[in-house]
Amino acid sequence: QVQLVESGGGLVQPGGSLRLSCAASGFTFSRNAMTWYRQAPGKERELVASISGAGNTINIGDSVKGRFTISRDNAKNTLYLQMNSLKPDDTAVYYCYLWYYGKAYWGQGTQVTVSS
């Protein structure tokens, strides 16, 4: 069965960096696009970044463009989100997402808190 497990969240000061990981299993990782979403308290879930299966097509959300980078290691079945120059507005739960054979799969999420 499909499993997505995020890690790497935590508390960081404004201007700091974090790298999130999403370990994937139960499907052919390299053949599937993957996406990071986030949801802040009281706000709708927001697309952060997406990447194609081969990693050659990337989309980055406007609110994080120039600060966040999405990547993947298909040999390790792992998706990454490098977050730099973090701001308090980046505080949210970050989710790994897969659309697979007509069904949406979400990880459990990892909390990122940006605060001094």
NORJO-V233087 format. One record per backbone hydrogen bond with DSSP energy under -0.5 kcal/mol. CO is the residue of the C=O (numbers start at 1). NH is the residue of the N-H. If there is no record, write none. Layout:
CO:NH  CO:NH
//
This chain:
3:25  4:6  4:108  5:23  7:21  10:113  12:115  13:16  15:85  16:86  18:83  20:81  21:7  22:24  22:79  23:5  25:3  27:29  28:31  29:32  34:51  35:97  36:48  36:49  37:95  38:46  39:93  40:43  46:38  48:61  49:36  50:59  51:34  52:55  57:52  59:50  61:64  61:65  64:67  64:68  67:84  69:82  71:80  72:74  73:76  73:77  73:78  77:24  78:73  79:22  80:71  81:20  81:83  82:69  82:84  83:18  86:15  87:90  88:91  92:94  92:112  93:39  94:110  95:37  96:107  97:35  98:100  98:105  100:103  103:100  105:98  110:94  111:10  112:92  113:12  113:115
//
